[in-house]
Amino acid sequence: MKEESFEANPLNKKISRRMAVSTAVAAGAVVGVGIIAGVGGYLAGSATGGVRTVTDTKTVTVGAQTVTTTVTAGGTTVTRTVTQTVTGKPTVEGPPLQFVHWHYRDDIVTSYVKKFEEYFGEKVTEIHLSNENYNPLLEAKFQAGDVIDMCYANFFEAARLIELGFTRDVESFPEIKQIKAEMYPSIVEAYSTADGRLAGLTYFWSARSCPVVDDAILEKAGMGGERPGTWDELWDMARDVKKAGAAEHPVMPHWFNANYGITWDFLAEMSNVFNDPDLTKTLFNRKFEPVFDAKTEVGELLKTWQQVFKEGLVDPTVLAQAGDSDHVSAIVTGKYAFTPTALYYFKVQNDPSQSRIPQGKANLVPVTKSGWGVIDTGLYCWPKKTTDDFRSQRLIKFLGWRTPDGERLTATAWAITDALGSGYTDTLRHPDVQKAFREWLGERAPQTLKTFDDIANTMGRPFIFKSPLYTEWADISFPILSAVTAGTTSVEDGVTRLRSEADRLYKKFHGR
């Protein structure tokens, strides 16, 4: 969308109308100057007496934007200039903007929305959808024709919404080149559609699953300070921990029974073990064609999972976990040497009010050989049917980029409060963010911040996320992966089903 000047935007014409003034001139002549039809629409009238010139100049400040309008009426005898500066925030006319999002720290999200409202004199209605059914509920609202000005989406859902015609990319934002220049190249790649168009602005990034070690247990096993470089090395270390009797089940993996649980762990481990960050060599190619079967890397990995489960390296209760809350309750018990998890839960493991892991002993595994985790994203997306495109775009930029004053509002705050990653490279380098990390990590903060940075640059970024088929395939895959891991379904049968569903969905969405 072409950048509109402040004065040209209809919203600000309304503001100007409310700021009309009239100026009276003495010496027997009165000239009235008033705005009656928006910027540029004036009525000038003169009474008896000499001809005079009256110029009213107004400087109106709204946030970081300033507009000056000058009006001249009359002849040449007397000239007077009146300057008025308005410093308050005008109230935007029109219906409130509609912001649809899932539940996560709703109080904090509302505080950001209120800042936006105060800054621009706006009104925003927040519409919360259930986390468990967020994607289908959001799609149902679009299908019903609801007006939505901004919505959350994980990247794979954002790409799907664009494909389905409900939302649009943000390439038309006037500042898009600058926005991309401030982001990690890997995040730009991960957030872009198959044809290279940025699907939305960054709410957060994280990675699942990134291994965390409990050094208290490793020290008990005589392995203090050791770190795996790959998942294969992690499983070998887990065997040594079990042999040493330091833990009954050394690993609590990210295998809970949900499409963002065992499925995301599967993608992450595939990416790491086979050094295939976008999974185009081992899972789906760049045309979104499935390229796997039971005799390829997918079958190899699932055989490993069956084996480590059979050996007791993994706590079997993981397959009964329903979601994040169950998973987090387990990883903070201090019973496991390795707890691969979402990157932002690493802070929880270091919180003595929530975790029984000895203080200072929960440590993130650095990136040395291959990236850890697969990208976990949140985007601010731009729907096609909005209350007002200009206002909608302004809301998305305020939360997803920076304020007109240059403040990186939400990215900095989320990094401080929840250790959420930001798509912008400067966030982890912000003094307030570094101070916050030191408060809960102490001297471990510099290395941990470097690891966050390294993960952002190397984590898995599945190309299949760019196809609308992924969401449906993930919904089908997680019970199959659980059954194969537990040994109730053979690797051959499980992978055959995964491939059959992939073929069906490929034909459904890509027509071949």
C-alpha positions as CSV (number, residue, x, y, z in Angstrom):
1,M,0.0,0.0,0.0
2,K,1.3,3.4,-0.9
3,E,2.3,5.5,2.1
4,E,-0.3,8.2,2.8
5,S,0.7,11.6,4.0
6,F,-0.8,12.4,7.4
7,E,-2.9,15.1,5.7
8,A,-4.1,12.9,2.9
9,N,-5.4,10.2,5.2
10,P,-9.2,10.4,5.8
11,L,-8.6,9.8,9.5
12,N,-6.6,12.9,9.9
13,K,-9.0,15.0,7.8
14,K,-11.5,14.2,10.5
15,I,-9.0,15.4,13.1
16,S,-8.5,18.7,11.2
17,R,-12.2,19.3,11.0
18,R,-12.5,19.2,14.8
19,M,-9.6,21.7,15.1
20,A,-11.3,24.6,13.2
21,V,-10.9,28.1,14.5
22,S,-12.2,31.5,13.6
23,T,-10.2,34.7,13.8
24,A,-11.7,38.2,14.1
25,V,-9.8,41.3,12.9
26,A,-10.5,44.7,14.4
27,A,-10.7,48.1,12.6
28,G,-14.2,47.7,11.3
29,A,-13.5,44.5,9.3
30,V,-14.2,40.9,10.3
31,V,-13.0,37.9,8.4
32,G,-14.1,34.5,9.5
33,V,-12.0,31.5,8.6
34,G,-13.3,28.1,9.4
35,I,-12.8,24.5,8.2
36,I,-16.1,23.2,6.9
37,A,-15.3,20.4,4.5
38,G,-12.0,18.8,5.6
39,V,-8.5,20.0,4.9
40,G,-8.6,22.6,2.1
41,G,-12.3,23.3,2.3
42,Y,-12.7,26.8,3.7
43,L,-15.2,29.6,3.7
44,A,-14.0,33.2,3.9
45,G,-16.4,36.1,4.3
46,S,-15.8,39.9,4.7
47,A,-17.8,42.7,6.2
48,T,-17.6,46.4,5.4
49,G,-14.3,48.3,5.7
50,G,-10.8,47.9,4.4
51,V,-9.6,44.6,2.8
52,R,-7.3,42.6,5.0
53,T,-5.4,39.3,4.8
54,V,-5.7,36.7,7.6
55,T,-3.5,33.7,7.7
56,D,-4.1,30.9,10.2
57,T,-1.3,28.4,10.5
58,K,-1.9,25.3,12.6
59,T,0.7,22.8,13.7
60,V,-1.0,19.6,14.9
61,T,1.1,16.9,16.5
62,V,-0.2,13.4,16.7
63,G,2.4,11.0,18.1
64,A,5.5,11.4,16.0
65,Q,3.6,12.9,13.0
66,T,3.1,16.6,12.4
67,V,1.0,18.4,9.8
68,T,0.9,22.2,9.2
69,T,-2.0,23.8,7.2
70,T,-2.0,27.4,6.1
71,V,-5.1,29.3,4.9
72,T,-5.1,32.8,3.4
73,A,-8.2,34.9,2.7
74,G,-8.7,38.5,1.5
75,G,-6.5,41.2,0.1
76,T,-3.2,42.9,1.0
77,T,-3.8,45.6,3.6
78,V,-3.2,43.7,6.9
79,T,-1.5,40.4,7.4
80,R,-1.6,38.5,10.7
81,T,-0.5,34.9,11.4
82,V,-2.0,32.8,14.2
83,T,-0.2,29.6,15.2
84,Q,-1.9,27.0,17.3
85,T,-0.1,23.8,18.5
86,V,-2.3,20.9,19.7
87,T,-0.4,18.5,21.9
88,G,-3.2,16.3,23.1
89,K,-4.1,13.0,21.4
90,P,-7.3,13.3,19.2
91,T,-9.9,10.5,19.3
92,V,-10.2,8.5,16.2
93,E,-13.7,8.4,14.7
94,G,-15.1,5.2,13.4
95,P,-15.5,1.7,14.8
96,P,-12.8,0.1,16.9
97,L,-10.2,-2.1,15.4
98,Q,-10.6,-5.9,15.8
99,F,-7.6,-7.8,17.2
100,V,-8.0,-11.6,17.3
101,H,-5.5,-13.6,19.3
102,W,-5.0,-16.7,21.4
103,H,-4.5,-16.6,25.2
104,Y,-1.0,-16.0,26.4
105,R,-0.3,-13.5,29.1
106,D,-3.5,-11.6,28.2
107,D,-2.8,-8.9,30.8
108,I,0.5,-8.0,29.1
109,V,-1.0,-8.1,25.6
110,T,-3.8,-5.7,26.8
111,S,-1.2,-3.3,28.2
112,Y,0.5,-3.1,24.7
113,V,-2.9,-2.5,23.1
114,K,-3.7,0.3,25.6
115,K,-0.4,2.0,24.7
116,F,-1.4,1.9,21.1
117,E,-4.8,3.4,22.0
118,E,-3.2,6.2,24.0
119,Y,-0.7,7.0,21.4
120,F,-3.1,7.4,18.5
121,G,-6.4,8.0,20.2
122,E,-7.6,4.6,19.0
123,K,-10.0,2.0,20.2
124,V,-9.2,-1.7,19.8
125,T,-11.4,-4.7,20.6
126,E,-9.6,-7.8,21.7
127,I,-11.2,-11.1,20.6
128,H,-9.8,-14.2,22.4
129,L,-10.0,-17.6,20.8
130,S,-9.3,-21.0,22.5
131,N,-5.7,-22.0,22.3
132,E,-6.5,-25.7,21.6
133,N,-8.7,-24.9,18.6
134,Y,-7.3,-21.5,17.6
135,N,-6.6,-22.2,13.9
136,P,-10.0,-23.7,13.0
137,L,-11.8,-21.0,15.0
138,L,-9.9,-18.3,13.3
139,E,-10.5,-19.7,9.9
140,A,-14.2,-20.0,10.8
141,K,-14.3,-16.3,11.5
142,F,-12.8,-15.5,8.2
143,Q,-15.2,-17.8,6.4
144,A,-18.1,-16.0,8.1
145,G,-16.8,-12.7,6.6
146,D,-15.8,-11.1,10.0
147,V,-13.9,-7.9,9.9
148,I,-10.5,-8.5,11.5
149,D,-7.7,-5.9,11.5
150,M,-4.9,-8.0,13.0
151,C,-4.6,-11.6,14.1
152,Y,-2.0,-13.9,15.6
153,A,-0.8,-16.9,13.6
154,N,2.1,-19.3,13.7
155,F,3.9,-19.1,10.4
156,F,2.5,-22.3,8.9
157,E,-1.0,-21.0,9.6
158,A,-0.1,-17.5,8.3
159,A,1.0,-19.0,5.0
160,R,-2.2,-21.1,4.8
161,L,-4.4,-18.0,5.5
162,I,-2.7,-16.2,2.6
163,E,-3.2,-19.2,0.3
164,L,-6.9,-19.4,1.3
165,G,-7.3,-15.7,0.6
166,F,-8.1,-14.5,4.1
167,T,-5.0,-12.5,4.8
168,R,-2.2,-10.9,2.7
169,D,1.5,-10.5,3.0
170,V,3.1,-7.3,4.2
171,E,5.3,-6.5,1.3
172,S,3.3,-3.3,0.6
173,F,4.2,-1.8,3.9
174,P,6.2,1.4,3.0
175,E,8.9,0.5,5.5
176,I,9.2,-3.2,4.5
177,K,12.8,-2.9,3.3
178,Q,13.9,-1.4,6.6
179,I,11.9,-3.9,8.6
180,K,13.5,-6.8,6.9
181,A,17.0,-5.3,7.2
182,E,16.5,-5.3,11.0
183,M,15.6,-9.0,11.2
184,Y,17.6,-12.1,11.3
185,P,18.0,-13.4,7.7
186,S,16.9,-16.8,8.9
187,I,13.7,-15.4,10.4
188,V,13.0,-13.5,7.2
189,E,13.4,-16.8,5.3
190,A,11.2,-18.6,7.8
191,Y,8.5,-16.0,7.7
192,S,8.3,-15.7,3.9
193,T,5.9,-17.5,1.6
194,A,7.1,-19.8,-1.1
195,D,7.5,-16.9,-3.5
196,G,9.5,-14.9,-0.9
197,R,7.0,-12.5,0.5
198,L,6.9,-11.7,4.2
199,A,3.7,-13.2,5.6
200,G,3.5,-10.9,8.7
201,L,5.4,-8.9,11.3
202,T,7.1,-10.7,14.1
203,Y,5.4,-11.3,17.4
204,F,8.0,-13.8,18.6
205,W,10.2,-16.7,17.6
206,S,11.3,-19.6,19.7
207,A,12.4,-23.1,18.9
208,R,11.2,-26.6,19.9
209,S,12.8,-28.7,21.1
210,C,16.1,-27.3,22.4
211,P,17.9,-29.6,24.9
212,V,18.5,-28.4,28.4
213,V,20.8,-30.4,30.7
214,D,20.6,-30.8,34.4
215,D,24.3,-30.6,35.4
216,A,23.4,-31.9,38.9
217,I,22.5,-35.3,37.3
218,L,25.4,-35.2,34.8
219,E,27.8,-34.6,37.7
220,K,26.3,-37.5,39.6
221,A,27.0,-39.6,36.5
222,G,30.6,-38.3,36.3
223,M,29.8,-36.3,33.2
224,G,29.6,-32.8,34.5
225,G,30.0,-30.1,31.9
226,E,29.6,-32.5,28.9
227,R,27.4,-31.4,26.1
228,P,26.0,-33.3,23.1
229,G,26.5,-31.8,19.6
230,T,23.7,-33.8,17.9
231,W,20.7,-35.8,18.9
232,D,22.6,-39.0,18.3
233,E,25.2,-37.9,20.8
234,L,22.4,-36.9,23.3
235,W,21.0,-40.5,23.1
236,D,24.5,-41.9,23.7
237,M,25.0,-39.7,26.7
238,A,21.6,-40.7,28.1
239,R,22.7,-44.4,27.9
240,D,25.8,-43.5,30.0
241,V,23.6,-41.6,32.6
242,K,21.3,-44.6,32.9
243,K,24.2,-47.0,33.3
244,A,25.7,-44.8,36.0
245,G,22.3,-45.0,37.9
246,A,22.1,-41.2,37.9
247,A,18.5,-41.2,36.5
248,E,15.9,-43.9,36.0
249,H,14.8,-42.3,32.7
250,P,17.4,-39.8,31.6
251,V,15.3,-38.0,29.0
252,M,11.9,-36.2,29.1
253,P,11.5,-35.3,25.5
254,H,9.0,-33.0,23.8
255,W,6.9,-36.0,22.8
256,F,3.6,-34.9,24.3
257,N,0.5,-36.0,22.4
258,A,-0.3,-32.9,20.3
259,N,0.5,-31.6,16.8
260,Y,2.9,-29.0,18.4
261,G,4.4,-31.7,20.6
262,I,5.8,-34.9,19.2
263,T,5.4,-33.7,15.6
264,W,7.5,-30.6,16.2
265,D,10.1,-32.7,18.0
266,F,10.1,-35.0,15.0
267,L,10.8,-32.1,12.7
268,A,13.5,-30.7,15.0
269,E,15.3,-34.0,15.3
270,M,15.1,-34.7,11.6
271,S,16.6,-31.3,10.9
272,N,19.4,-31.8,13.4
273,V,20.4,-35.5,12.8
274,F,20.4,-35.2,9.0
275,N,21.7,-31.6,8.9
276,D,18.7,-30.5,6.8
277,P,17.4,-27.2,8.2
278,D,14.5,-26.8,5.7
279,L,13.8,-30.6,5.5
280,T,13.6,-30.4,1.7
281,K,16.0,-33.3,1.3
282,T,14.3,-35.6,3.8
283,L,10.6,-34.8,4.1
284,F,9.0,-32.5,1.5
285,N,10.9,-30.9,-1.4
286,R,10.5,-27.3,-2.6
287,K,7.5,-28.2,-4.7
288,F,5.9,-29.6,-1.5
289,E,6.1,-33.2,-2.9
290,P,6.7,-35.8,-0.2
291,V,10.1,-37.5,-0.6
292,F,10.1,-39.9,2.3
293,D,9.2,-43.5,3.0
294,A,10.0,-46.2,5.5
295,K,13.4,-46.8,3.9
296,T,14.6,-43.2,4.1
297,E,15.7,-40.9,6.9
298,V,12.1,-40.8,8.4
299,G,12.1,-44.5,8.9
300,E,15.7,-44.4,10.3
301,L,14.7,-41.8,12.9
302,L,11.6,-43.6,14.0
303,K,13.6,-46.8,14.5
304,T,15.9,-44.8,16.8
305,W,12.8,-43.6,18.8
306,Q,11.4,-47.1,19.2
307,Q,14.8,-48.3,20.4
308,V,15.5,-45.5,23.0
309,F,11.9,-45.9,24.3
310,K,12.4,-49.7,24.6
311,E,15.7,-49.1,26.5
312,G,14.0,-46.9,29.0
313,L,16.0,-43.8,28.2
314,V,12.7,-41.9,27.9
315,D,10.1,-41.6,30.6
316,P,7.1,-43.4,29.1
317,T,4.6,-41.0,30.8
318,V,5.5,-38.5,28.1
319,L,3.1,-40.1,25.6
320,A,0.2,-39.5,27.9
321,Q,0.9,-35.8,28.2
322,A,-1.7,-33.7,26.5
323,G,0.1,-30.4,26.0
324,D,2.5,-27.7,27.3
325,S,1.2,-27.7,30.9
326,D,1.9,-31.4,31.4
327,H,5.2,-31.1,29.7
328,V,6.4,-28.1,31.8
329,S,5.2,-29.9,35.0
330,A,7.5,-32.7,34.1
331,I,10.7,-30.9,33.0
332,V,10.9,-28.8,36.3
333,T,10.9,-31.9,38.6
334,G,14.7,-32.3,38.5
335,K,14.4,-36.0,37.6
336,Y,15.9,-35.9,34.1
337,A,19.4,-35.3,32.7
338,F,18.0,-33.9,29.4
339,T,14.8,-32.0,29.0
340,P,14.4,-30.9,25.3
341,T,11.8,-28.2,25.4
342,A,10.6,-24.9,24.0
343,L,13.3,-22.3,24.3
344,Y,11.2,-20.0,26.4
345,Y,10.6,-22.7,29.0
346,F,14.3,-22.6,29.8
347,K,13.6,-19.5,31.9
348,V,10.9,-21.5,33.9
349,Q,13.5,-24.2,34.6
350,N,15.8,-21.6,36.1
351,D,13.0,-20.1,38.3
352,P,13.4,-21.5,41.9
353,S,9.7,-20.7,42.6
354,Q,8.7,-23.1,39.8
355,S,11.6,-25.6,39.3
356,R,13.2,-28.2,41.6
357,I,16.3,-28.3,39.4
358,P,19.2,-27.0,41.6
359,Q,19.9,-23.3,41.1
360,G,22.4,-22.8,38.3
361,K,22.3,-26.4,37.1
362,A,19.7,-26.1,34.3
363,N,21.8,-25.1,31.2
364,L,21.0,-24.7,27.6
365,V,23.0,-26.9,25.2
366,P,25.0,-24.6,22.8
367,V,25.0,-25.0,19.0
368,T,28.2,-26.7,17.9
369,K,27.5,-29.1,15.0
370,S,23.9,-28.7,13.9
371,G,21.0,-26.4,14.8
372,W,18.7,-27.2,17.7
373,G,15.0,-27.1,17.5
374,V,12.5,-26.2,14.8
375,I,11.1,-22.6,14.6
376,D,8.1,-21.9,16.8
377,T,6.6,-18.6,15.6
378,G,4.0,-16.0,16.2
379,L,3.2,-13.4,13.6
380,Y,1.0,-10.3,13.5
381,C,-1.0,-10.9,10.3
382,W,-2.8,-8.5,8.0
383,P,-6.3,-9.6,7.0
384,K,-7.9,-8.6,3.7
385,K,-11.2,-7.4,5.1
386,T,-10.3,-4.6,7.7
387,T,-12.1,-1.8,9.4
388,D,-9.5,0.6,7.8
389,D,-6.3,-0.5,6.0
390,F,-4.3,2.5,7.2
391,R,-5.4,2.0,10.9
392,S,-4.9,-1.7,10.6
393,Q,-1.4,-1.4,9.2
394,R,-0.5,1.1,11.9
395,L,-1.6,-1.3,14.7
396,I,0.5,-4.2,13.1
397,K,3.6,-2.0,12.9
398,F,3.1,-0.6,16.4
399,L,3.2,-4.1,18.0
400,G,5.2,-6.0,15.3
401,W,7.9,-3.5,14.5
402,R,8.3,-0.4,16.5
403,T,6.4,2.7,17.6
404,P,6.7,5.9,15.5
405,D,9.1,7.1,18.3
406,G,11.4,4.2,17.4
407,E,10.7,2.1,20.5
408,R,10.8,-1.7,20.0
409,L,8.0,-2.1,22.4
410,T,6.7,-5.7,22.4
411,A,9.9,-7.4,21.3
412,T,11.9,-5.9,24.1
413,A,9.3,-6.4,26.8
414,W,8.7,-10.1,25.9
415,A,12.4,-10.8,26.0
416,I,12.6,-9.3,29.4
417,T,9.5,-10.9,30.9
418,D,9.4,-14.3,29.2
419,A,12.7,-14.8,27.3
420,L,10.7,-14.8,24.1
421,G,12.9,-14.5,21.0
422,S,12.5,-11.5,18.7
423,G,12.8,-11.5,14.9
424,Y,15.0,-8.4,15.3
425,T,18.7,-8.8,15.9
426,D,19.0,-5.8,18.2
427,T,16.6,-7.2,20.9
428,L,19.1,-9.5,22.6
429,R,21.6,-6.7,22.5
430,H,19.4,-4.2,24.2
431,P,20.9,-3.2,27.6
432,D,17.6,-3.8,29.4
433,V,17.3,-7.3,27.9
434,Q,20.8,-8.2,28.8
435,K,20.3,-6.9,32.4
436,A,17.1,-9.0,32.7
437,F,19.0,-12.2,31.6
438,R,21.7,-11.5,34.1
439,E,19.1,-11.3,36.9
440,W,18.0,-14.9,36.4
441,L,21.2,-16.4,34.9
442,G,24.0,-14.5,36.6
443,E,27.4,-15.1,35.0
444,R,25.8,-17.6,32.6
445,A,23.9,-14.8,30.8
446,P,26.5,-14.0,28.1
447,Q,26.9,-17.6,26.9
448,T,23.1,-18.1,27.0
449,L,22.4,-15.0,25.0
450,K,25.0,-16.2,22.4
451,T,23.2,-19.6,22.3
452,F,19.9,-17.9,21.7
453,D,21.5,-16.0,18.8
454,D,23.1,-19.1,17.4
455,I,19.8,-21.0,17.6
456,A,18.0,-18.2,15.8
457,N,20.5,-18.5,12.9
458,T,20.6,-22.3,12.6
459,M,17.3,-23.8,13.9
460,G,15.1,-25.9,11.6
461,R,12.9,-23.9,9.2
462,P,10.7,-26.5,7.4
463,F,9.9,-25.4,3.9
464,I,6.7,-27.4,4.2
465,F,5.4,-24.7,6.6
466,K,4.8,-22.6,3.5
467,S,2.2,-24.9,2.1
468,P,-1.4,-25.1,3.4
469,L,-1.1,-28.9,3.5
470,Y,1.2,-28.7,6.6
471,T,-1.5,-27.9,9.2
472,E,-3.7,-30.8,8.2
473,W,-0.7,-33.2,7.9
474,A,0.4,-32.3,11.4
475,D,-3.0,-33.0,12.8
476,I,-2.9,-36.4,11.3
477,S,0.7,-37.2,12.1
478,F,1.0,-36.9,15.9
479,P,-1.1,-39.9,16.9
480,I,0.8,-42.0,14.3
481,L,4.2,-40.9,15.6
482,S,3.1,-41.7,19.2
483,A,2.0,-45.2,18.2
484,V,5.2,-45.9,16.3
485,T,7.4,-44.7,19.2
486,A,5.5,-46.8,21.7
487,G,5.8,-49.9,19.4
488,T,2.1,-50.4,19.0
489,T,2.5,-49.6,15.3
490,S,5.5,-50.8,13.2
491,V,7.8,-48.3,11.6
492,E,6.8,-49.6,8.2
493,D,3.1,-49.2,8.8
494,G,3.4,-45.8,10.5
495,V,5.6,-44.2,7.8
496,T,3.4,-45.7,5.1
497,R,0.4,-43.9,6.6
498,L,2.3,-40.7,7.0
499,R,3.3,-40.9,3.3
500,S,-0.2,-41.8,2.2
501,E,-1.7,-38.8,4.0
502,A,1.1,-36.5,2.6
503,D,0.3,-37.7,-0.9
504,R,-3.4,-37.1,-0.5
505,L,-2.9,-33.6,0.9
506,Y,-0.4,-32.7,-1.8
507,K,-3.0,-33.5,-4.4
508,K,-5.6,-31.6,-2.5
509,F,-3.7,-28.4,-2.3
510,H,-1.2,-28.5,-5.2
511,G,-3.4,-30.4,-7.8
512,R,-0.9,-33.0,-8.9
